[in-house]
């Protein structure tokens, strides 16, 4: 009997540690991880039909309000990694992401938990939206389901 897995697949982004990501010793600089986390989120949004440019045109942003990072093993210049991310169900107005960076040997080098809020720009003010507008609600729901199989 074959059963289907109920485990959601993660969003994936393949990266290589390049010279601009490292310090003088060839070790990936801690700040470079943040850029990769954002790239993974932006690419996942685009994959569900919500390019970041569309959000910007509608006056919407998703700033980070919480970031936890845990370094497990150093990444070095030339290492190839895959970022595996899960968009978790929202917690009130917070949209949560869990990301692991896996080395080519499958070892986890880094873990991150990121929380964002959806805001609408109102002149100089930013209004936190507890519910996404219809124009983005479907895409945000699709994020939590993971990529199509």
KOLBAMAR-171517 format. One line per field, with one value per residue (C-alpha): residue number from 1; z, y, x. Coordinates in Angstrom, 3 decimals. Each point is the difference from the previous one (the first is absolute). Layout:
# residues N
num: [NUM, ...]
up: [Z, ...]
north: [Y, ...]
east: [X, ...]
***
This chain:
# residues 149
num: [1, 2, 3, 4, 5, 6, 7, 8, 9, 10, 11, 12, 13, 14, 15, 16, 17, 18, 19, 20, 21, 22, 23, 24, 25, 26, 27, 28, 29, 30, 31, 32, 33, 34, 35, 36, 37, 38, 39, 40, 41, 42, 43, 44, 45, 46, 47, 48, 49, 50, 51, 52, 53, 54, 55, 56, 57, 58, 59, 60, 61, 62, 63, 64, 65, 66, 67, 68, 69, 70, 71, 72, 73, 74, 75, 76, 77, 78, 79, 80, 81, 82, 83, 84, 85, 86, 87, 88, 89, 90, 91, 92, 93, 94, 95, 96, 97, 98, 99, 100, 101, 102, 103, 104, 105, 106, 107, 108, 109, 110, 111, 112, 113, 114, 115, 116, 117, 118, 119, 120, 121, 122, 123, 124, 125, 126, 127, 128, 129, 130, 131, 132, 133, 134, 135, 136, 137, 138, 139, 140, 141, 142, 143, 144, 145, 146, 147, 148, 149]
up: [0.000, -1.011, 2.108, -0.768, 2.362, 1.971, 0.487, -1.979, -2.315, 0.785, -2.297, -1.293, -1.227, -1.101, 0.749, -0.164, 2.441, -2.119, 0.931, 0.782, 2.651, 1.958, 2.353, -0.660, 1.214, -2.526, 2.651, -0.879, 1.701, 2.417, -1.751, -3.334, 1.440, 0.402, -3.720, -0.879, 2.347, -1.720, -3.452, 0.940, 1.156, -3.048, -2.394, 1.762, -0.231, -3.724, -0.452, 1.398, -2.287, 2.285, -1.192, 2.542, -2.567, -0.013, 3.767, -0.226, -2.652, 2.393, 2.813, 1.933, 1.736, 2.238, 2.399, 2.292, 3.640, 1.473, -1.110, 1.752, -1.572, 1.168, -1.578, 0.121, -2.311, -1.880, -3.710, -2.072, -3.344, -2.752, 2.134, -1.674, 2.175, -0.287, 2.023, 1.040, 1.261, 1.377, 0.135, 3.211, 0.711, 1.103, 3.703, 0.194, -2.307, -0.041, -2.972, 1.121, -1.998, 1.067, -2.124, 0.074, -2.093, -0.954, -1.237, -2.944, 2.467, 1.557, 3.190, 1.366, 0.144, 1.082, 1.260, 0.040, 1.191, -1.563, 0.816, -2.252, 0.075, -2.972, -0.018, -2.238, -0.602, 0.818, -0.744, 2.706, 2.083, -0.212, 0.983, 1.114, -1.756, 2.106, -3.130, -3.441, -2.740, -2.518, -2.567, 2.048, 2.286, -2.415, -0.683, 3.706, 0.628, -2.804, 1.667, 3.073, -2.172, -1.437, -3.646, -2.432, -0.165]
north: [0.000, 3.404, 3.014, 3.622, 1.970, 2.728, 1.797, 3.212, 0.421, 2.970, 2.928, -0.439, 2.359, -1.208, 2.252, -0.067, 1.909, 2.596, 2.310, 2.911, -2.186, -0.699, 1.601, 0.032, -3.596, -1.288, -0.566, 1.179, 3.359, -0.021, 2.887, -1.843, -2.522, 2.710, 0.814, -3.670, -0.268, 2.961, -1.376, -3.321, 1.783, 2.277, -2.941, -2.039, 2.944, 0.320, -3.743, 0.313, 2.929, 2.892, 1.695, 2.490, 2.783, -0.567, 0.341, 3.228, 1.374, -0.667, 1.840, -3.194, -1.083, -2.901, 1.268, -2.410, 0.467, -2.972, -1.952, -2.927, -1.579, -2.994, -0.877, -3.745, -0.393, 2.543, 0.417, 0.603, 1.623, -2.376, -1.986, -0.821, 0.092, -0.278, 2.227, -1.942, 2.264, -0.564, 2.826, -0.696, 0.926, 3.614, 0.803, 3.019, 2.600, -1.811, -2.121, -2.553, -1.724, -2.852, -0.511, -2.521, 0.264, -3.461, -0.741, -2.342, -2.872, 0.627, 1.532, 2.967, 3.002, 2.669, 0.416, 3.114, 1.032, 3.208, 1.850, 2.695, 2.160, 1.192, 3.783, 2.534, 3.250, 3.010, 3.074, 0.044, -2.603, -3.780, -1.778, -3.638, -2.131, -2.801, -1.536, 0.197, 1.741, -2.313, 0.848, -1.844, -2.350, -2.950, 0.268, 0.155, -3.073, -1.858, 0.770, -1.983, -3.013, -0.221, -0.261, -2.023, -3.636]
east: [0.000, 1.403, -0.872, 0.664, 2.176, -1.706, 3.306, 0.103, 2.939, 2.231, 0.626, 3.553, 2.682, 3.439, 2.980, 3.794, 2.207, 1.804, 2.894, -2.369, -1.709, 3.195, 2.480, 3.759, 0.284, -2.545, -2.692, -3.514, -0.620, -2.957, -1.804, -0.120, -2.459, -2.641, 0.110, -0.467, -2.993, -1.641, 0.789, -1.644, -3.186, -0.184, 0.490, -2.706, -2.429, 0.709, -0.580, -3.542, -0.816, 0.821, 3.177, 1.272, -0.360, -3.788, -0.127, 1.989, -2.372, -2.903, 1.805, 0.730, 3.181, 0.987, 2.686, 1.814, -1.028, 1.869, 3.046, 1.669, 3.063, 1.992, 3.335, 0.728, 2.987, 2.084, -0.583, 3.108, 0.733, -1.161, -2.466, -3.276, -3.097, -3.739, -2.291, -3.084, -2.778, -3.458, -2.511, -1.913, -3.603, -0.354, -0.042, -2.279, 1.541, 3.367, 1.068, 2.592, 2.759, 2.265, 3.129, 2.860, 3.159, 1.172, 3.503, 0.572, 0.591, -3.444, 1.404, -1.954, 2.337, -2.485, -3.583, -2.146, -3.438, -1.312, -3.212, -1.419, -3.101, -1.991, -0.296, -1.710, 1.784, -2.184, 2.064, 2.668, -1.842, 0.053, -3.191, 0.358, -2.608, -1.469, -1.509, 1.531, -1.976, -1.675, 2.665, 2.643, -1.974, 0.007, 3.720, 0.831, -2.163, 1.785, 3.334, -1.014, -0.893, 3.503, 0.983, -2.106, 1.080]
***
